Amino acid sequence: MEIARLVELPADDTAARRHPHTAAALVGLATGKGLVAVTALLAGPAALAAAPGLTARLAHHCHALLAL
């Protein structure tokens, strides 16, 4: 396990030098700075996908209340 970690460290350093913007983005995600943006980006499509089901459920619920 330790040998694998020691091999990975120089590989990470090389990748960070070759792709500094990607490395900075990964560090931002790892430290939590970009987690809000990622959550918002993932929540948008999920909300759009869930909207028809939620509106149908609400319409059914409201119709049931009016029938009382």
mmCIF file as gemmi writes it, N, C-alpha and C atoms, coordinates in Angstrom:
data_model
loop_
_atom_site.group_PDB
_atom_site.id
_atom_site.type_symbol
_atom_site.label_atom_id
_atom_site.label_alt_id
_atom_site.label_comp_id
_atom_site.label_asym_id
_atom_site.label_entity_id
_atom_site.label_seq_id
_atom_site.pdbx_PDB_ins_code
_atom_site.Cartn_x
_atom_site.Cartn_y
_atom_site.Cartn_z
_atom_site.occupancy
_atom_site.B_iso_or_equiv
_atom_site.pdbx_formal_charge
_atom_site.auth_seq_id
_atom_site.auth_asym_id
_atom_site.pdbx_PDB_model_num
ATOM 1 N N . MET Axp A 1 ? 0.834 -1.185 0 1 0 ? 1 A 1
ATOM 2 C CA . MET Axp A 1 ? 0 0 0 1 0 ? 1 A 1
ATOM 3 C C . MET Axp A 1 ? 0.882 1.252 0 1 0 ? 1 A 1
ATOM 4 N N . GLU Axp A 2 ? 1.89 1.259 0.81 1 0 ? 2 A 1
ATOM 5 C CA . GLU Axp A 2 ? 2.781 2.424 0.889 1 0 ? 2 A 1
ATOM 6 C C . GLU Axp A 2 ? 3.574 2.603 -0.402 1 0 ? 2 A 1
ATOM 7 N N . ILE Axp A 3 ? 3.985 1.502 -1.025 1 0 ? 3 A 1
ATOM 8 C CA . ILE Axp A 3 ? 4.736 1.592 -2.284 1 0 ? 3 A 1
ATOM 9 C C . ILE Axp A 3 ? 3.84 2.19 -3.369 1 0 ? 3 A 1
ATOM 10 N N . ALA Axp A 4 ? 2.602 1.766 -3.415 1 0 ? 4 A 1
ATOM 11 C CA . ALA Axp A 4 ? 1.67 2.326 -4.394 1 0 ? 4 A 1
ATOM 12 C C . ALA Axp A 4 ? 1.49 3.818 -4.179 1 0 ? 4 A 1
ATOM 13 N N . ARG Axp A 5 ? 1.425 4.228 -2.93 1 0 ? 5 A 1
ATOM 14 C CA . ARG Axp A 5 ? 1.283 5.653 -2.604 1 0 ? 5 A 1
ATOM 15 C C . ARG Axp A 5 ? 2.524 6.43 -3.022 1 0 ? 5 A 1
ATOM 16 N N . LEU Axp A 6 ? 3.7 5.853 -2.789 1 0 ? 6 A 1
ATOM 17 C CA . LEU Axp A 6 ? 4.947 6.517 -3.179 1 0 ? 6 A 1
ATOM 18 C C . LEU Axp A 6 ? 5.084 6.624 -4.699 1 0 ? 6 A 1
ATOM 19 N N . VAL Axp A 7 ? 4.565 5.66 -5.421 1 0 ? 7 A 1
ATOM 20 C CA . VAL Axp A 7 ? 4.594 5.722 -6.88 1 0 ? 7 A 1
ATOM 21 C C . VAL Axp A 7 ? 3.584 6.759 -7.387 1 0 ? 7 A 1
ATOM 22 N N . GLU Axp A 8 ? 2.473 6.873 -6.711 1 0 ? 8 A 1
ATOM 23 C CA . GLU Axp A 8 ? 1.414 7.788 -7.133 1 0 ? 8 A 1
ATOM 24 C C . GLU Axp A 8 ? 1.802 9.253 -6.953 1 0 ? 8 A 1
ATOM 25 N N . LEU Axp A 9 ? 2.559 9.57 -5.927 1 0 ? 9 A 1
ATOM 26 C CA . LEU Axp A 9 ? 2.924 10.966 -5.655 1 0 ? 9 A 1
ATOM 27 C C . LEU Axp A 9 ? 3.673 11.627 -6.813 1 0 ? 9 A 1
ATOM 28 N N . PRO Axp A 10 ? 4.731 11.025 -7.355 1 0 ? 10 A 1
ATOM 29 C CA . PRO Axp A 10 ? 5.389 11.661 -8.507 1 0 ? 10 A 1
ATOM 30 C C . PRO Axp A 10 ? 4.48 11.749 -9.735 1 0 ? 10 A 1
ATOM 31 N N . ALA Axp A 11 ? 3.615 10.769 -9.909 1 0 ? 11 A 1
ATOM 32 C CA . ALA Axp A 11 ? 2.681 10.814 -11.034 1 0 ? 11 A 1
ATOM 33 C C . ALA Axp A 11 ? 1.719 11.989 -10.875 1 0 ? 11 A 1
ATOM 34 N N . ASP Axp A 12 ? 1.255 12.222 -9.659 1 0 ? 12 A 1
ATOM 35 C CA . ASP Axp A 12 ? 0.386 13.372 -9.395 1 0 ? 12 A 1
ATOM 36 C C . ASP Axp A 12 ? 1.116 14.685 -9.659 1 0 ? 12 A 1
ATOM 37 N N . ASP Axp A 13 ? 2.351 14.771 -9.229 1 0 ? 13 A 1
ATOM 38 C CA . ASP Axp A 13 ? 3.134 15.986 -9.461 1 0 ? 13 A 1
ATOM 39 C C . ASP Axp A 13 ? 3.325 16.255 -10.949 1 0 ? 13 A 1
ATOM 40 N N . THR Axp A 14 ? 3.609 15.225 -11.714 1 0 ? 14 A 1
ATOM 41 C CA . THR Axp A 14 ? 3.785 15.371 -13.157 1 0 ? 14 A 1
ATOM 42 C C . THR Axp A 14 ? 2.481 15.814 -13.813 1 0 ? 14 A 1
ATOM 43 N N . ALA Axp A 15 ? 1.385 15.205 -13.429 1 0 ? 15 A 1
ATOM 44 C CA . ALA Axp A 15 ? 0.086 15.583 -13.987 1 0 ? 15 A 1
ATOM 45 C C . ALA Axp A 15 ? -0.272 17.021 -13.632 1 0 ? 15 A 1
ATOM 46 N N . ALA Axp A 16 ? 0.031 17.437 -12.413 1 0 ? 16 A 1
ATOM 47 C CA . ALA Axp A 16 ? -0.27 18.809 -11.99 1 0 ? 16 A 1
ATOM 48 C C . ALA Axp A 16 ? 0.55 19.818 -12.786 1 0 ? 16 A 1
ATOM 49 N N . ARG Axp A 17 ? 1.789 19.479 -13.103 1 0 ? 17 A 1
ATOM 50 C CA . ARG Axp A 17 ? 2.617 20.39 -13.91 1 0 ? 17 A 1
ATOM 51 C C . ARG Axp A 17 ? 2.113 20.464 -15.346 1 0 ? 17 A 1
ATOM 52 N N . ARG Axp A 18 ? 1.671 19.349 -15.888 1 0 ? 18 A 1
ATOM 53 C CA . ARG Axp A 18 ? 1.206 19.318 -17.279 1 0 ? 18 A 1
ATOM 54 C C . ARG Axp A 18 ? -0.189 19.926 -17.449 1 0 ? 18 A 1
ATOM 55 N N . HIS Axp A 19 ? -1.025 19.8 -16.429 1 0 ? 19 A 1
ATOM 56 C CA . HIS Axp A 19 ? -2.417 20.269 -16.5 1 0 ? 19 A 1
ATOM 57 C C . HIS Axp A 19 ? -2.764 21.065 -15.235 1 0 ? 19 A 1
ATOM 58 N N . PRO Axp A 20 ? -2.213 22.285 -15.108 1 0 ? 20 A 1
ATOM 59 C CA . PRO Axp A 20 ? -2.414 23.038 -13.863 1 0 ? 20 A 1
ATOM 60 C C . PRO Axp A 20 ? -3.875 23.41 -13.594 1 0 ? 20 A 1
ATOM 61 N N . HIS Axp A 21 ? -4.663 23.676 -14.632 1 0 ? 21 A 1
ATOM 62 C CA . HIS Axp A 21 ? -6.056 24.052 -14.401 1 0 ? 21 A 1
ATOM 63 C C . HIS Axp A 21 ? -6.871 22.871 -13.882 1 0 ? 21 A 1
ATOM 64 N N . THR Axp A 22 ? -6.618 21.699 -14.418 1 0 ? 22 A 1
ATOM 65 C CA . THR Axp A 22 ? -7.308 20.506 -13.951 1 0 ? 22 A 1
ATOM 66 C C . THR Axp A 22 ? -6.924 20.2 -12.511 1 0 ? 22 A 1
ATOM 67 N N . ALA Axp A 23 ? -5.643 20.332 -12.211 1 0 ? 23 A 1
ATOM 68 C CA . ALA Axp A 23 ? -5.182 20.076 -10.851 1 0 ? 23 A 1
ATOM 69 C C . ALA Axp A 23 ? -5.823 21.055 -9.866 1 0 ? 23 A 1
ATOM 70 N N . ALA Axp A 24 ? -5.911 22.322 -10.259 1 0 ? 24 A 1
ATOM 71 C CA . ALA Axp A 24 ? -6.529 23.325 -9.384 1 0 ? 24 A 1
ATOM 72 C C . ALA Axp A 24 ? -8.008 23.019 -9.165 1 0 ? 24 A 1
ATOM 73 N N . ALA Axp A 25 ? -8.684 22.578 -10.215 1 0 ? 25 A 1
ATOM 74 C CA . ALA Axp A 25 ? -10.101 22.234 -10.075 1 0 ? 25 A 1
ATOM 75 C C . ALA Axp A 25 ? -10.289 21.041 -9.144 1 0 ? 25 A 1
ATOM 76 N N . LEU Axp A 26 ? -9.422 20.048 -9.258 1 0 ? 26 A 1
ATOM 77 C CA . LEU Axp A 26 ? -9.528 18.877 -8.381 1 0 ? 26 A 1
ATOM 78 C C . LEU Axp A 26 ? -9.256 19.241 -6.929 1 0 ? 26 A 1
ATOM 79 N N . VAL Axp A 27 ? -8.295 20.119 -6.708 1 0 ? 27 A 1
ATOM 80 C CA . VAL Axp A 27 ? -8.012 20.567 -5.334 1 0 ? 27 A 1
ATOM 81 C C . VAL Axp A 27 ? -9.211 21.332 -4.792 1 0 ? 27 A 1
ATOM 82 N N . GLY Axp A 28 ? -9.82 22.167 -5.62 1 0 ? 28 A 1
ATOM 83 C CA . GLY Axp A 28 ? -11.007 22.903 -5.191 1 0 ? 28 A 1
ATOM 84 C C . GLY Axp A 28 ? -12.146 21.977 -4.813 1 0 ? 28 A 1
ATOM 85 N N . LEU Axp A 29 ? -12.353 20.924 -5.597 1 0 ? 29 A 1
ATOM 86 C CA . LEU Axp A 29 ? -13.396 19.958 -5.258 1 0 ? 29 A 1
ATOM 87 C C . LEU Axp A 29 ? -13.072 19.202 -3.982 1 0 ? 29 A 1
ATOM 88 N N . ALA Axp A 30 ? -11.813 18.838 -3.826 1 0 ? 30 A 1
ATOM 89 C CA . ALA Axp A 30 ? -11.41 18.065 -2.647 1 0 ? 30 A 1
ATOM 90 C C . ALA Axp A 30 ? -11.539 18.88 -1.362 1 0 ? 30 A 1
ATOM 91 N N . THR Axp A 31 ? -11.331 20.194 -1.465 1 0 ? 31 A 1
ATOM 92 C CA . THR Axp A 31 ? -11.42 21.04 -0.271 1 0 ? 31 A 1
ATOM 93 C C . THR Axp A 31 ? -12.817 21.581 -0.039 1 0 ? 31 A 1
ATOM 94 N N . GLY Axp A 32 ? -13.751 21.252 -0.927 1 0 ? 32 A 1
ATOM 95 C CA . GLY Axp A 32 ? -15.13 21.672 -0.731 1 0 ? 32 A 1
ATOM 96 C C . GLY Axp A 32 ? -15.479 22.995 -1.368 1 0 ? 32 A 1
ATOM 97 N N . LYS Axp A 33 ? -14.532 23.672 -2.005 1 0 ? 33 A 1
ATOM 98 C CA . LYS Axp A 33 ? -14.819 24.983 -2.581 1 0 ? 33 A 1
ATOM 99 C C . LYS Axp A 33 ? -15.767 24.883 -3.77 1 0 ? 33 A 1
ATOM 100 N N . GLY Axp A 34 ? -15.696 23.808 -4.512 1 0 ? 34 A 1
ATOM 101 C CA . GLY Axp A 34 ? -16.534 23.684 -5.691 1 0 ? 34 A 1
ATOM 102 C C . GLY Axp A 34 ? -17.742 22.799 -5.491 1 0 ? 34 A 1
ATOM 103 N N . LEU Axp A 35 ? -17.978 22.325 -4.247 1 0 ? 35 A 1
ATOM 104 C CA . LEU Axp A 35 ? -19.066 21.359 -4.05 1 0 ? 35 A 1
ATOM 105 C C . LEU Axp A 35 ? -20.43 21.988 -4.224 1 0 ? 35 A 1
ATOM 106 N N . VAL Axp A 36 ? -20.563 23.276 -3.921 1 0 ? 36 A 1
ATOM 107 C CA . VAL Axp A 36 ? -21.858 23.94 -4.093 1 0 ? 36 A 1
ATOM 108 C C . VAL Axp A 36 ? -22.199 24.01 -5.572 1 0 ? 36 A 1
ATOM 109 N N . ALA Axp A 37 ? -21.219 24.365 -6.39 1 0 ? 37 A 1
ATOM 110 C CA . ALA Axp A 37 ? -21.452 24.458 -7.835 1 0 ? 37 A 1
ATOM 111 C C . ALA Axp A 37 ? -21.788 23.088 -8.411 1 0 ? 37 A 1
ATOM 112 N N . VAL Axp A 38 ? -21.091 22.062 -7.982 1 0 ? 38 A 1
ATOM 113 C CA . VAL Axp A 38 ? -21.358 20.714 -8.473 1 0 ? 38 A 1
ATOM 114 C C . VAL Axp A 38 ? -22.756 20.276 -8.058 1 0 ? 38 A 1
ATOM 115 N N . THR Axp A 39 ? -23.136 20.562 -6.849 1 0 ? 39 A 1
ATOM 116 C CA . THR Axp A 39 ? -24.468 20.207 -6.367 1 0 ? 39 A 1
ATOM 117 C C . THR Axp A 39 ? -25.546 20.914 -7.177 1 0 ? 39 A 1
ATOM 118 N N . ALA Axp A 40 ? -25.333 22.192 -7.453 1 0 ? 40 A 1
ATOM 119 C CA . ALA Axp A 40 ? -26.307 22.942 -8.25 1 0 ? 40 A 1
ATOM 120 C C . ALA Axp A 40 ? -26.401 22.384 -9.661 1 0 ? 40 A 1
ATOM 121 N N . LEU Axp A 41 ? -25.266 22.04 -10.246 1 0 ? 41 A 1
ATOM 122 C CA . LEU Axp A 41 ? -25.279 21.495 -11.6 1 0 ? 41 A 1
ATOM 123 C C . LEU Axp A 41 ? -25.98 20.143 -11.663 1 0 ? 41 A 1
ATOM 124 N N . LEU Axp A 42 ? -25.858 19.348 -10.633 1 0 ? 42 A 1
ATOM 125 C CA . LEU Axp A 42 ? -26.504 18.048 -10.611 1 0 ? 42 A 1
ATOM 126 C C . LEU Axp A 42 ? -27.973 18.141 -10.191 1 0 ? 42 A 1
ATOM 127 N N . ALA Axp A 43 ? -28.295 19.1 -9.355 1 0 ? 43 A 1
ATOM 128 C CA . ALA Axp A 43 ? -29.664 19.23 -8.86 1 0 ? 43 A 1
ATOM 129 C C . ALA Axp A 43 ? -30.602 19.758 -9.942 1 0 ? 43 A 1
ATOM 130 N N . GLY Axp A 44 ? -30.105 20.593 -10.84 1 0 ? 44 A 1
ATOM 131 C CA . GLY Axp A 44 ? -30.947 21.163 -11.894 1 0 ? 44 A 1
ATOM 132 C C . GLY Axp A 44 ? -31.584 20.091 -12.76 1 0 ? 44 A 1
ATOM 133 N N . PRO Axp A 45 ? -30.794 19.236 -13.401 1 0 ? 45 A 1
ATOM 134 C CA . PRO Axp A 45 ? -31.403 18.174 -14.221 1 0 ? 45 A 1
ATOM 135 C C . PRO Axp A 45 ? -32.271 17.212 -13.407 1 0 ? 45 A 1
ATOM 136 N N . ALA Axp A 46 ? -31.885 16.944 -12.176 1 0 ? 46 A 1
ATOM 137 C CA . ALA Axp A 46 ? -32.692 16.055 -11.337 1 0 ? 46 A 1
ATOM 138 C C . ALA Axp A 46 ? -34.053 16.679 -11.048 1 0 ? 46 A 1
ATOM 139 N N . ALA Axp A 47 ? -34.084 17.975 -10.802 1 0 ? 47 A 1
ATOM 140 C CA . ALA Axp A 47 ? -35.356 18.658 -10.55 1 0 ? 47 A 1
ATOM 141 C C . ALA Axp A 47 ? -36.231 18.653 -11.798 1 0 ? 47 A 1
ATOM 142 N N . LEU Axp A 48 ? -35.615 18.872 -12.96 1 0 ? 48 A 1
ATOM 143 C CA . LEU Axp A 48 ? -36.388 18.84 -14.204 1 0 ? 48 A 1
ATOM 144 C C . LEU Axp A 48 ? -36.958 17.447 -14.469 1 0 ? 48 A 1
ATOM 145 N N . ALA Axp A 49 ? -36.2 16.431 -14.156 1 0 ? 49 A 1
ATOM 146 C CA . ALA Axp A 49 ? -36.671 15.067 -14.363 1 0 ? 49 A 1
ATOM 147 C C . ALA Axp A 49 ? -37.787 14.714 -13.392 1 0 ? 49 A 1
ATOM 148 N N . ALA Axp A 50 ? -37.74 15.252 -12.192 1 0 ? 50 A 1
ATOM 149 C CA . ALA Axp A 50 ? -38.735 14.927 -11.172 1 0 ? 50 A 1
ATOM 150 C C . ALA Axp A 50 ? -39.995 15.786 -11.271 1 0 ? 50 A 1
ATOM 151 N N . ALA Axp A 51 ? -39.929 16.913 -11.972 1 0 ? 51 A 1
ATOM 152 C CA . ALA Axp A 51 ? -41.05 17.853 -12.015 1 0 ? 51 A 1
ATOM 153 C C . ALA Axp A 51 ? -42.358 17.23 -12.5 1 0 ? 51 A 1
ATOM 154 N N . PRO Axp A 52 ? -42.386 16.486 -13.607 1 0 ? 52 A 1
ATOM 155 C CA . PRO Axp A 52 ? -43.681 15.924 -14.041 1 0 ? 52 A 1
ATOM 156 C C . PRO Axp A 52 ? -44.316 14.995 -12.998 1 0 ? 52 A 1
ATOM 157 N N . GLY Axp A 53 ? -43.514 14.188 -12.362 1 0 ? 53 A 1
ATOM 158 C CA . GLY Axp A 53 ? -44.043 13.298 -11.335 1 0 ? 53 A 1
ATOM 159 C C . GLY Axp A 53 ? -44.564 14.055 -10.129 1 0 ? 53 A 1
ATOM 160 N N . LEU Axp A 54 ? -43.843 15.083 -9.739 1 0 ? 54 A 1
ATOM 161 C CA . LEU Axp A 54 ? -44.286 15.885 -8.589 1 0 ? 54 A 1
ATOM 162 C C . LEU Axp A 54 ? -45.574 16.635 -8.892 1 0 ? 54 A 1
ATOM 163 N N . THR Axp A 55 ? -45.667 17.217 -10.087 1 0 ? 55 A 1
ATOM 164 C CA . THR Axp A 55 ? -46.893 17.943 -10.425 1 0 ? 55 A 1
ATOM 165 C C . THR Axp A 55 ? -48.083 16.994 -10.524 1 0 ? 55 A 1
ATOM 166 N N . ALA Axp A 56 ? -47.871 15.795 -11.056 1 0 ? 56 A 1
ATOM 167 C CA . ALA Axp A 56 ? -48.958 14.818 -11.121 1 0 ? 56 A 1
ATOM 168 C C . ALA Axp A 56 ? -49.394 14.415 -9.718 1 0 ? 56 A 1
ATOM 169 N N . ARG Axp A 57 ? -48.429 14.228 -8.851 1 0 ? 57 A 1
ATOM 170 C CA . ARG Axp A 57 ? -48.745 13.856 -7.461 1 0 ? 57 A 1
ATOM 171 C C . ARG Axp A 57 ? -49.523 14.97 -6.764 1 0 ? 57 A 1
ATOM 172 N N . LEU Axp A 58 ? -49.089 16.204 -6.951 1 0 ? 58 A 1
ATOM 173 C CA . LEU Axp A 58 ? -49.789 17.333 -6.342 1 0 ? 58 A 1
ATOM 174 C C . LEU Axp A 58 ? -51.192 17.476 -6.912 1 0 ? 58 A 1
ATOM 175 N N . ALA Axp A 59 ? -51.337 17.306 -8.224 1 0 ? 59 A 1
ATOM 176 C CA . ALA Axp A 59 ? -52.66 17.413 -8.841 1 0 ? 59 A 1
ATOM 177 C C . ALA Axp A 59 ? -53.587 16.332 -8.29 1 0 ? 59 A 1
ATOM 178 N N . HIS Axp A 60 ? -53.083 15.126 -8.13 1 0 ? 60 A 1
ATOM 179 C CA . HIS Axp A 60 ? -53.896 14.042 -7.576 1 0 ? 60 A 1
ATOM 180 C C . HIS Axp A 60 ? -54.28 14.359 -6.133 1 0 ? 60 A 1
ATOM 181 N N . HIS Axp A 61 ? -53.321 14.852 -5.37 1 0 ? 61 A 1
ATOM 182 C CA . HIS Axp A 61 ? -53.561 15.175 -3.964 1 0 ? 61 A 1
ATOM 183 C C . HIS Axp A 61 ? -54.591 16.302 -3.848 1 0 ? 61 A 1
ATOM 184 N N . CYS Axp A 62 ? -54.45 17.339 -4.64 1 0 ? 62 A 1
ATOM 185 C CA . CYS Axp A 62 ? -55.393 18.46 -4.587 1 0 ? 62 A 1
ATOM 186 C C . CYS Axp A 62 ? -56.782 18.017 -5.028 1 0 ? 62 A 1
ATOM 187 N N . HIS Axp A 63 ? -56.856 17.166 -6.05 1 0 ? 63 A 1
ATOM 188 C CA . HIS Axp A 63 ? -58.142 16.655 -6.512 1 0 ? 63 A 1
ATOM 189 C C . HIS Axp A 63 ? -58.822 15.832 -5.415 1 0 ? 63 A 1
ATOM 190 N N . ALA Axp A 64 ? -58.024 15.046 -4.701 1 0 ? 64 A 1
ATOM 191 C CA . ALA Axp A 64 ? -58.578 14.228 -3.615 1 0 ? 64 A 1
ATOM 192 C C . ALA Axp A 64 ? -59.097 15.129 -2.487 1 0 ? 64 A 1
ATOM 193 N N . LEU Axp A 65 ? -58.427 16.229 -2.212 1 0 ? 65 A 1
ATOM 194 C CA . LEU Axp A 65 ? -58.891 17.138 -1.153 1 0 ? 65 A 1
ATOM 195 C C . LEU Axp A 65 ? -60.196 17.83 -1.557 1 0 ? 65 A 1
ATOM 196 N N . LEU Axp A 66 ? -60.319 18.192 -2.842 1 0 ? 66 A 1
ATOM 197 C CA . LEU Axp A 66 ? -61.531 18.86 -3.313 1 0 ? 66 A 1
ATOM 198 C C . LEU Axp A 66 ? -62.719 17.92 -3.298 1 0 ? 66 A 1
ATOM 199 N N . ALA Axp A 67 ? -62.48 16.63 -3.44 1 0 ? 67 A 1
ATOM 200 C CA . ALA Axp A 67 ? -63.56 15.652 -3.458 1 0 ? 67 A 1
ATOM 201 C C . ALA Axp A 67 ? -64.16 15.433 -2.07 1 0 ? 67 A 1
ATOM 202 N N . LEU Axp A 68 ? -63.443 15.849 -1.03 1 0 ? 68 A 1
ATOM 203 C CA . LEU Axp A 68 ? -63.971 15.665 0.333 1 0 ? 68 A 1
ATOM 204 C C . LEU Axp A 68 ? -65.049 16.65 0.544 1 0 ? 68 A 1
